Amino acid sequence: MYRLLVRSACLVGAVAVCTSCAQQWQLTGMERTRVLVDKRYDARPDAKAAQFLAPYSATVDSMMSPVVGRTARFMASHRPESELSNLLSDILAWASAHFDEKVDFAVYNMGGIRAALPEGNVTVGDVLDVAPFENKISFLTLSGDKVKELFEQMARRGGEGVSASVKLRITQDGRLVSASVAGKPIDDKTSYRIATLDYLAQGNDELVAFKAKTNVVAPAGDDNNVRNIIMDYFREAAAKGMAVDSRMDGRIVKE
């Protein structure tokens, strides 16, 4: 359903651009509400809506259809650990070098992953479906005691995306049993450099330990949008003739 919402948003954008060239409009008010979009709308498609959108769908399809790379397998997200959350966290860690950063680990929230990646060719639209938000990469530092708090908060949520250097053991009822980074227990007096989404860096999704961040680097350009970073990762792999792959490797284990 998120796929439909995201693609529909792009269609609306195309409509707005095209109609604004021909007519002058003045905004007089704005209202909002939440509408559940599910398969009930597929059963009874609205012919007038389809006719209205048809002139713009080709433009949107041309934007969404270019292939950026390929995957070795279907990848979805689920707690406590998944192929896709592992991949996206590793991509944030990979991107750190492009910003002259060296991170100890990366965090990508499960709630920010809105679709799965297909096996085989991956298009711009596929990446947009996975990462539809305007999130940008952010780098920050947390002290060891705050990193422990962060991992405890992840445990209470049943797991979040973490990069390969992190190993967590959590209980079924959401307690943190053990945590390590790069094979070492967390040292309260050590500072840890972390790559994450700007949304999480603000302490959202109940990861409030991020509010204690210091030494924040938050690149603001459009190229630093997380979806663009994901596409760059796929393009680099494709240039090397490689399919992107990811597996569950015990980063977060429930006991």
Buried (B, 14 or more C-beta within 10 A) or exposed (E): EEBBEBBBEBBEBBBEEEEEEEEEEEEEEEEEEEEEBEEEBEEEEEEEEEEEBEEBBEBBEEBBEEBBBBBEBEBEBBBBBBBBBBBBBBBBBBBBEEBEBEBBBBBBBBBBBBBBBBEEBBBBBBBBBBBBBEBBBBBBBBBBBBBBBBBBBBBBBBBBBBBBBBBBBBEEEBEBEEBBBEEEEBBEEBBBBBBBBBBBBBBBBEBBBBEBBEEEBEBEEEEBBBBBBBBBBBEEBBEEEEBBEBEBEEBBBBE
